[in-house]
Amino acid sequence: MNKNKITTRIYNGLLFPTAGEYTIDPVHSFTCFNAQHLMVGQIWGCFESQKGKIIIAEDPALSSLDITIDTASLCTHNKKRDEDLCGAQYLDVNKFPTMTYQSTNAKAEPGGHLTVEGKLTIRDVTRPVSLDVVFKGTVDDPWGNTRFAFNGNAKISRKDFGLMTELMRETGGLLVGKDIIINIAIEVLPLSNA
């Protein structure tokens, strides 16, 4: 029997994992993004490498989330676009090899959601960003581990992070929209299981 088995509990009417320290499973976790393209379509991409730690407190509002993303792991399935986004005009991955998100507090919302407030750092710019988070439950995997998962999303402005290199269409309007939607899907293991 797994002595580090994650159990769940009800706190103020919402389901939460057992209090403890957990690590993000990088193999089964994803940070993806999308932005408008030509004002009608979308560009999608993911960062394929991230790590981090989550501390679930007895009072879930006191929990913390710390994620570090390898910026060079960006993939939009287009080599030229990836090179542009990783270059000095955008993420500048040679100078800024990581971006980070560190939570500051959390608040339970109706419908089983959490609003997680935190600070996102891209390049040398740090701004407050709210994540809408949903706890997806716990499971025992086929390898003898126990894990839980959550999904989250946020919207950020490119301008807020200095990512406003613009390419205009000849007919007017931006090639890429001003906002970026971030979606995360995270699986988490007890720190002692990692």
C-alpha positions as CSV (number, residue, x, y, z in Angstrom):
1,M,0.0,0.0,0.0
2,N,1.3,3.5,-0.9
3,K,1.9,5.2,2.4
4,N,2.0,8.6,0.6
5,K,-1.5,8.1,-0.9
6,I,-3.2,11.3,-1.7
7,T,-6.7,11.5,-0.3
8,T,-9.3,14.2,-0.7
9,R,-11.3,16.3,1.8
10,I,-14.2,18.7,1.8
11,Y,-13.3,22.2,2.9
12,N,-16.1,24.9,2.9
13,G,-18.1,22.7,0.5
14,L,-15.3,22.2,-2.0
15,L,-13.1,19.1,-2.7
16,F,-9.4,19.5,-2.1
17,P,-6.3,17.2,-1.9
18,T,-4.7,16.2,1.4
19,A,-2.5,19.0,2.8
20,G,1.2,18.4,1.9
21,E,4.0,19.2,-0.4
22,Y,3.8,18.0,-4.1
23,T,5.8,18.2,-7.2
24,I,4.6,18.7,-10.8
25,D,5.0,15.7,-13.0
26,P,6.7,17.2,-16.1
27,V,5.9,14.3,-18.3
28,H,2.2,14.6,-17.9
29,S,1.8,18.4,-17.5
30,F,1.4,21.0,-20.2
31,T,1.4,24.8,-20.4
32,C,-0.3,25.9,-23.7
33,F,-1.3,29.2,-25.2
34,N,-3.3,30.7,-28.0
35,A,-3.7,34.1,-29.6
36,Q,-5.8,35.5,-32.4
37,H,-4.3,35.3,-35.9
38,L,-5.4,37.8,-38.6
39,M,-8.2,38.7,-36.2
40,V,-10.3,35.6,-37.2
41,G,-8.2,32.5,-36.6
42,Q,-5.9,31.3,-33.8
43,I,-2.3,30.4,-33.2
44,W,-1.7,27.6,-30.7
45,G,1.5,26.5,-29.0
46,C,2.8,24.8,-25.9
47,F,5.9,24.8,-23.7
48,E,7.0,21.2,-23.5
49,S,9.2,21.5,-20.4
50,Q,8.2,22.8,-16.9
51,K,8.8,22.0,-13.3
52,G,7.4,23.2,-10.0
53,K,6.1,22.6,-6.6
54,I,2.7,22.9,-4.9
55,I,2.1,23.2,-1.2
56,I,-1.5,22.4,-0.2
57,A,-2.2,24.0,3.2
58,E,-4.8,22.9,5.8
59,D,-6.6,26.1,4.8
60,P,-6.5,25.8,1.0
61,A,-6.4,29.6,0.7
62,L,-2.9,29.5,2.2
63,S,-1.7,27.1,-0.4
64,S,1.1,28.0,-2.9
65,L,2.0,27.2,-6.5
66,D,5.4,27.7,-8.0
67,I,6.0,26.9,-11.7
68,T,9.1,27.4,-13.8
69,I,8.8,27.0,-17.6
70,D,11.7,26.4,-20.0
71,T,11.1,29.1,-22.6
72,A,13.2,27.4,-25.3
73,S,10.8,24.4,-25.1
74,L,8.2,26.5,-27.0
75,C,6.5,24.6,-29.9
76,T,3.9,25.9,-32.3
77,H,4.6,23.2,-35.0
78,N,6.2,25.8,-37.3
79,K,10.0,26.1,-37.1
80,K,10.2,29.7,-38.5
81,R,7.5,30.9,-36.1
82,D,9.2,29.1,-33.2
83,E,12.5,30.8,-34.0
84,D,10.8,34.2,-34.2
85,L,9.0,33.7,-30.8
86,C,12.1,32.5,-29.1
87,G,14.2,35.4,-30.6
88,A,15.2,38.7,-29.1
89,Q,12.0,40.5,-30.2
90,Y,9.8,38.2,-28.1
91,L,10.9,35.7,-25.4
92,D,14.6,36.2,-26.0
93,V,15.3,32.7,-24.7
94,N,19.1,33.0,-24.7
95,K,18.9,35.9,-22.2
96,F,15.8,34.7,-20.4
97,P,15.8,30.9,-20.4
98,T,12.8,30.6,-18.0
99,M,9.6,32.2,-17.1
100,T,7.9,31.7,-13.7
101,Y,4.6,31.9,-12.0
102,Q,4.4,32.2,-8.2
103,S,1.1,32.3,-6.4
104,T,0.3,34.8,-3.6
105,N,-3.2,33.6,-2.4
106,A,-6.2,31.6,-3.5
107,K,-10.0,32.0,-3.1
108,A,-12.8,29.5,-3.5
109,E,-15.4,30.4,-6.1
110,P,-18.8,29.0,-6.9
111,G,-19.0,25.8,-9.0
112,G,-15.8,24.2,-7.6
113,H,-13.4,26.8,-9.0
114,L,-10.5,28.5,-7.3
115,T,-9.1,31.9,-8.2
116,V,-5.4,31.8,-7.7
117,E,-3.6,35.2,-7.6
118,G,0.0,35.3,-8.4
119,K,3.0,36.9,-10.2
120,L,4.0,35.9,-13.7
121,T,7.5,36.8,-14.9
122,I,8.2,36.8,-18.6
123,R,11.7,38.2,-19.7
124,D,12.4,40.8,-17.0
125,V,8.8,41.9,-16.5
126,T,6.7,40.7,-13.6
127,R,2.9,41.4,-13.5
128,P,0.0,40.1,-11.3
129,V,-2.0,37.4,-13.1
130,S,-5.1,35.5,-11.9
131,L,-5.6,31.8,-12.7
132,D,-9.1,30.2,-12.8
133,V,-8.3,26.7,-11.4
134,V,-10.4,23.6,-11.3
135,F,-9.3,20.6,-9.2
136,K,-9.8,17.4,-11.3
137,G,-9.5,14.8,-8.5
138,T,-7.0,12.1,-7.5
139,V,-6.1,8.7,-9.0
140,D,-3.7,5.8,-8.3
141,D,-1.7,5.2,-11.5
142,P,-0.5,1.9,-12.9
143,W,3.1,2.5,-11.6
144,G,2.2,2.5,-7.9
145,N,2.0,6.3,-7.6
146,T,-0.9,8.4,-6.4
147,R,-1.5,11.8,-8.1
148,F,-3.9,14.6,-8.5
149,A,-4.6,17.0,-11.4
150,F,-5.9,20.4,-12.0
151,N,-6.6,22.7,-15.0
152,G,-6.2,26.4,-15.0
153,N,-6.5,29.3,-17.5
154,A,-5.7,33.0,-17.6
155,K,-5.6,35.9,-20.1
156,I,-2.7,38.2,-20.3
157,S,-1.9,41.3,-22.4
158,R,1.2,41.1,-24.6
159,K,1.7,44.8,-24.0
160,D,1.9,44.2,-20.2
161,F,5.0,42.0,-20.8
162,G,6.7,44.0,-23.5
163,L,5.8,41.5,-26.2
164,M,4.3,44.0,-28.6
165,T,6.4,43.7,-31.7
166,E,3.7,44.3,-34.3
167,L,3.2,43.1,-37.8
168,M,0.3,44.9,-39.5
169,R,-1.8,43.7,-42.4
170,E,-1.8,45.8,-45.5
171,T,-5.5,46.1,-45.1
172,G,-5.3,47.1,-41.4
173,G,-5.4,45.2,-38.2
174,L,-2.8,43.1,-36.4
175,L,-1.5,39.8,-37.6
176,V,-1.5,38.6,-34.0
177,G,-4.0,39.7,-31.3
178,K,-3.0,41.7,-28.3
179,D,-4.1,39.1,-25.7
180,I,-2.8,35.6,-25.0
181,I,-4.9,32.9,-23.4
182,I,-2.9,30.5,-21.2
183,N,-4.1,27.0,-20.4
184,I,-2.4,24.7,-18.0
185,A,-3.1,21.0,-17.3
186,I,-1.0,19.8,-14.4
187,E,-0.5,16.3,-12.8
188,V,1.0,16.3,-9.4
189,L,2.8,13.7,-7.2
190,P,3.7,13.8,-3.5
191,L,7.2,15.2,-3.1
192,S,8.4,11.9,-1.6
193,N,7.1,9.9,-4.7
194,A,8.9,12.1,-7.3
